[in-house]
Amino acid sequence: MHTPLSRRDFFQRSGAGFGMLALQDLLARGATTNPLAPKAPHFPARAKSVIWLFMNGGVSHVDTWDYKPELQKRDGKPLDGFDPKTGFFPAQVGPLMGSPFKWAQHGQSGTWGSDLFPTLSQHVDKMAFIHSCWTKSNNHSPALFMMNTGETRMGFPSAGAWVTYGLGSASDDLPAFIVMSDPKDRGLPKGNASNWTAGFLPSVYQGTWLKPKGDPIDNLKRLPDITEQRQREQLDLLARLNRNAFAGSGAESELAARIDSFELAYRMQTAAPETFDLSREPAHIKKLYGLDQPHCSHMAAQCLTARRLVERGTRFVQIYSGGMENQLSWDCHLDLIGNHGGFAREVDQPFAALLADLGQRGMLADTLVVCAGEFGRLPISQKGAKPGRDHNPHAFTAWLAGAGVKGGSHYGESDDIGHKAVVDKVSVHDFHATILHALGIDHERLIFKFQGLDQRLTGVEKSRVVEEVFA
């Protein structure tokens, strides 16, 4: 006697279930179903990849690239009408404080810069400065999330994840999105890995964090007793077991991503050690970056690694200068001169070398270099034995280089003392839209449906591309 088939049983047994048919088709198409397969941009792109130099803690624009003679004139005077809650320490509000650093004009563009960056200043004619950036929070974690994900709350995809989702990877052997944190025992930026998360995007798009010490990626080396053939057989078996377990479950896309992540890890065991081996670089390149200089060798290694990564197809690289707590980052609440002087000395030569090296290799033409932190600093002093500056969400400066950027150009303005952006204001969403535009991505078309909504890096509010920074 035959037991009647239920409707569900019928569909499961027909052709091993439509889910199995879908999975078979998915696997049969191979590379075309790889979530990291290269995808065409929406329009011709200026950039193939991005290197973001993240000035963690909030670098002072009025002490680096936003010269304010009026602030110098009004040094020591009160700022009438100032809201003490603008910064983070309302009880420590002092008077206006002129920049303690020396300023000069550089390049054919006559760009003003302080003496914090004597080497980088030689490259101002390659850089486009945006002086009118502003953000929504005066607190580090929300501001970091805002700059990285477009939202002040955790749980949203980072810019690198969105770019990888939109364009895929140009490398079969390396992660598409890589993050390097400050390696000098200063900790991760506040918010930790939430700054490079994939959020609600598939996890395959999350940034790969390189450990500052030891092997940059766990399990990068094959175990001594595992041959390449044996590992290949293990991966093939694992893939078959996964297919059998998930067939018909509706999780085919996640399954493809999981299988591909194992395959990528397998290929990385050959490609990644070569990529991270800086000993392969000629002596003059190591010297250019400052690998022989103890004060900046850590940042030199990261900038040189970034160049090697994009050279091999990594799509998005983010390097953090500065770690967790105040004086361990650009967060100069105390001792502005010591704080900014120390961190600038670490990054000046490596950042300049990165621009020079990319340029001499012809890579600057299609690599977008971004330099920005989460907010700026106030033009007033924060009281202390050695005065510093508090957070300023109302104005900060970012610069871009490469990928068709109009070198030596300046866009937007803050007011006469650098307190607030006042001319051609640029929101974080505008800034993200501009980065995506360089990569050939229309920010309004880069969409992922989540919780019934079309989610975007640039949110639902109207954002614009700052096309004026491009030649």
Secondary structure as GFF3:
##gff-version 3
##sequence-region A 1 471
A	DSSP	alpha_helix	7	13	.	.	.	ID=ss1
A	DSSP	three_ten_helix	14	16	.	.	.	ID=ss2
A	DSSP	alpha_helix	18	28	.	.	.	ID=ss3
A	DSSP	three_ten_helix	30	33	.	.	.	ID=ss4
A	DSSP	beta_strand	49	55	.	.	.	ID=ss5
A	DSSP	three_ten_helix	61	63	.	.	.	ID=ss6
A	DSSP	alpha_helix	69	73	.	.	.	ID=ss7
A	DSSP	three_ten_helix	90	92	.	.	.	ID=ss8
A	DSSP	beta_strand	93	96	.	.	.	ID=ss9
A	DSSP	beta_strand	103	106	.	.	.	ID=ss10
A	DSSP	beta_strand	111	114	.	.	.	ID=ss11
A	DSSP	three_ten_helix	120	126	.	.	.	ID=ss12
A	DSSP	beta_strand	127	133	.	.	.	ID=ss13
A	DSSP	alpha_helix	140	149	.	.	.	ID=ss14
A	DSSP	alpha_helix	159	167	.	.	.	ID=ss15
A	DSSP	beta_strand	177	180	.	.	.	ID=ss16
A	DSSP	three_ten_helix	192	195	.	.	.	ID=ss17
A	DSSP	three_ten_helix	203	205	.	.	.	ID=ss18
A	DSSP	beta_strand	208	210	.	.	.	ID=ss19
A	DSSP	alpha_helix	228	246	.	.	.	ID=ss20
A	DSSP	alpha_helix	252	276	.	.	.	ID=ss21
A	DSSP	three_ten_helix	278	280	.	.	.	ID=ss22
A	DSSP	alpha_helix	283	289	.	.	.	ID=ss23
A	DSSP	alpha_helix	297	311	.	.	.	ID=ss24
A	DSSP	beta_strand	316	321	.	.	.	ID=ss25
A	DSSP	three_ten_helix	326	328	.	.	.	ID=ss26
A	DSSP	alpha_helix	336	360	.	.	.	ID=ss27
A	DSSP	beta_strand	367	372	.	.	.	ID=ss28
A	DSSP	beta_strand	376	377	.	.	.	ID=ss29
A	DSSP	beta_strand	380	382	.	.	.	ID=ss30
A	DSSP	beta_strand	391	392	.	.	.	ID=ss31
A	DSSP	beta_strand	396	401	.	.	.	ID=ss32
A	DSSP	beta_strand	409	411	.	.	.	ID=ss33
A	DSSP	beta_strand	413	414	.	.	.	ID=ss34
A	DSSP	beta_strand	421	423	.	.	.	ID=ss35
A	DSSP	alpha_helix	428	438	.	.	.	ID=ss36
A	DSSP	beta_strand	448	450	.	.	.	ID=ss37
A	DSSP	beta_strand	453	455	.	.	.	ID=ss38
A	DSSP	three_ten_helix	467	469	.	.	.	ID=ss39
###
